[in-house]
């Protein structure tokens, strides 16, 4: 008799927990604002514009949303118009530990040094410069290069992120480390011979432009755990906690890979600037997906 009552109690407890309390907890844990923005993105996003993001000189979010990390001492081809030769974008190592983003449009060359300076052919560009159908604009910490056919390269010098946007006119025309802009994530790691890479390292190696001093080291970046005592709280605050200032976008842009980037970059830093760079990249993607986020307050004075 006692066993019968115990079984009945267990069944009753299970029914209450799974059928009543579980759904109630789910309802109260829903971020209604985040759900709204998730629906808004589905209604408003356009497949006729292609966008890619370079975070520092080691993280890439490709045209079709693939994400990977790398370390390089090589000049690398990020994107090239193989159909019309309208643009070329590459990543170039400079003296010391500096890298630049080299942009070529309509025979006009521009080297952008995130966080440092901008030089255009013969004279610096402080506000707006137009040459050969290419416009170069600098507003505060942002440098933007664009042409009349829907190609835009923009860099945030303060937070060390660069983006590229292509119009539908260039569908499937671009190749390089930014991937192929054809809305097909499965062929994003395409080699110059149009076959698919078997690894990220093979993919990166294939788009190497030249070697530095004849010795070029290039490898995919493996995420390593931080040494004991490294402060990861800023990464948890930004990308994990339910009270994160970025939380309203968590249902639109997955914060998990950004948390991994943040932890890895913070392991190699003594300040929060790397975390803020990753946060700025996350905010950038959220803004493009119609979620009105701002740079976290912790990062405004970086």
N, C-alpha and C positions, 0 to 999 in steps of 0.2 A: 504493500500500500504506500509506504514511504517513497519507494523508488518511482511509483506511478506519479505521485505529486511532484517529485523532483523533476521528472521528465516533462511534465506539464509546465512547470515553472520555467524550465530552460527554453521550451518552445515559445512560451508567452514572451519571455525576455527577448528571444531572437526576433519575433514578429514585431515587437514594439521598437526594437533598435533599428532593424533593417527597413521596415515599412513606414514607420512614423518619425522617429528621431533623425534617421539618416537624411531623408528628404528635407526636413526642417533645417538641419544644419547646412545642407547644400544651398538652400534658399538664402539663408543669412550670410553665407560666405561669398555669394555672387557679388562681384563689383559691377553694379548696374551701368555705370559710366563706361567701363571697359567693354561690356557687352554691346552697348550702343555704338561705340566706335568700331567694333568688329563688324557689325552689321553695315555701318556706314561705308567702310572700306569695300565690302562686297558689292555694294550698290554703285559706288562711284569710281572704282579703280578702272583704268584704261589699259588694254593690252597693246596700245599703239604708241607707247613711249617706253624707251628702255633706259634703265638707270643702274649705275654701278657705283660702289663706294670703296675707296682705299683709306684704311685707317692707319696712320703713321706710315711706316715702310715695311709692315709685316702682316697686316690683316687685309683680306679682300672679301667683299660681298659682291658676287658676280652679277651680270645682267639678269640671270635667271634665278638669283637668290641662293646660290651655293656659297658656302663660307669655308675659307681655308687660311692657314697661317704659313709663313715662310721666313727664312733668314737668307739674305743675299748680299754678296759683295760684287754682284754683276750688274751690268746694264741690262734691263729686261724690257721687252716689248709688252706694254699693257694692252694697247688696242691699236688696230690699223684697219683702215678702210680698204679691203681687198678688191672691191668692185669699182670704186671711183677714185681712189687715192686722195680723198678729200681731207683726211686727218691721220696723224700718227701721234700716239701718246706713249711715252716710255719713262721708266724709272732709272735714274742715273746716279751712281755713287760719285761723290765729290771728295775733295780732300778732307781728311779727318773722318768723322762719323756722319757727315752731312750727306743727305740725298736730295735730289731735285726731281721734279716732275717736268719732263720736256714735252712741250706741245708744239706740233707742226700743223698749221692749217693754211691752205692757199699760199704756200711758199713763205709764210710768216712763222718765225720760230720764237718761242717763249720758254724761258726756264723759270719755274716757280720753286722757291725755296720755302717750304712751310715753316713758319716761325722765324724766318730770317729776312729775306729780301726778294724783290722781283726785278728782273732785268729783261728788257725787250730789245733785241737786236742792238741798236746803237744808243738808245736813250731810255731812261727809266719811265715806267708808267705809274703816275700817281693818282690819276682820276680816270679819264677815258681816252683811249687811243683807237683810231680806226685806220686800218691799212689792208689793202688787197681784199676787201670784203670781210675782214676779221675785226671784231671789236674786242678790246681789252679794257676791262673796267675794274677799278679798285675802290671799294667802299669799306672803310674801316679795316677790319682784319680779313676781309674776303676779296679774293681775286677771281675774276670770271673772264674766260675767253670763249667767244662764240662766233659762229659764222651765220650766214643768211639762210642756210639750208637745214637748220635744226640740230647743230652739234654744239654742245656747251660743256666746258670743263671748268669746274669751280673748286677753289681751295679755301678752306678756313685756316688762315695762318696761325691763329691763336691755339686752336685745338688740334691742329695737324691732321685734318681729314680733307680728302679731295673726292669729288664726285664727277661723273660724266653722264650726260644725258644725250640720247640719240632719238630723233624723230622716227616715225614709221617709214619714212623715205629710205632709211638705211637698214631695213629689216634683213637680218641675216648677213649683212655686209662686213661686220666687224669680227676680227679674230685676235687672239692674244691672251694674256693672263686675266683679262676681264671677262673672258668667256665669249660665247657666241650669242648675239642678241636675236634669238628666234623663238623665245618662249618655250624652249625645250630644255629642261634642266638635265635631262639624261645625256646630252652631248656637250656639256659645258666645258669639259676638260679635253678639248680638241687640239691635236698637234698640228704643226704647219703642213703636214702631208694629208690632213683631213681625217686621219685615224684617231681613235680615242686612247688617251694615256691610261696606263695601268696603275699609275700612282701619281700623287701630287708632285713628288720630286721629279719624275719623268716629265710631267706637264710643265713645271717651271723651267727645267733645264732646256726644254725644246724651244722656249721663247727667249733664250739668252741672246743678247745682241752682240756683245763682245766680252773680252776678259780684261781685268785690271792687272797690268803688269805681267800678263801671261799666266797668272794664277788666279783662278776664279772659284771661290767656294760658294756653293749653293745647296741648300737643303730645306726640306720641309721643317717647320717648327713643331717640335713635340712639346706638349704641355707638361710641365713638371710641377710637382707640389712645392709650395713655399717652404722654406726652412722654418723651423720652430721660432716663434716670436714675431714673424712678419705680420703686419697689421692688415688683415683682410676685411675689416669691418666696413670700410667704405664701399667695397664691392657688394657685400651683403646688403647694405643699406640701399644701394642703388638698384640692384637687380634681383634681390630675393625677398626682401621683407614686404609684408602686406601694406605697410605705410610708406613705401618707397615713393619719392616724388615722381617717379616714372610709371607708377602702377597702372595708370589709366590706359596705357598702351600694351600691357602685358598680353592681352588677348588678340592684339593685332600683330605685333612683332615679338617673337619668342625671345625672352631675356636670357635664356640658358646659355647660348654660345657667347653672349656678351659678358656674362658673369665669368665664364672661363677665360676670355681674353683679359678681362680686368685683373683677375687673380694672377695670371701669368705675368702681365706687364708690371703689376705692383711688386712682384717678387724681385724685380730688377731696378726698383726705384726707391728713393728715400722721401719722395713727396707724392701728392695725390694727382699730379698732372696726368700720368698715364690713365688713371681711372676716369678722369674728366674727359680725356680724349675719346675713350670708349663710350662714355655717357653722351658726349656730343654727337657721336656717330649714331647712337640709338635714337636720340632726339631727332636727328636729321631724317632718318628713315620713318619715324613716327609722323613727323610733319608732312612728309610726302604721302603718307597713308591717311591723311585727313585727321590726325590726332594732334590737337594744339598743345604740345608740351613746350616747356622752357628749359634752358640749361639749369641744372640743379644749383641751388644757392651756394653749396659748398665749392662750386667750381667757378664762380663769377670772378674771384680774385686771383685765379691761377695765372 
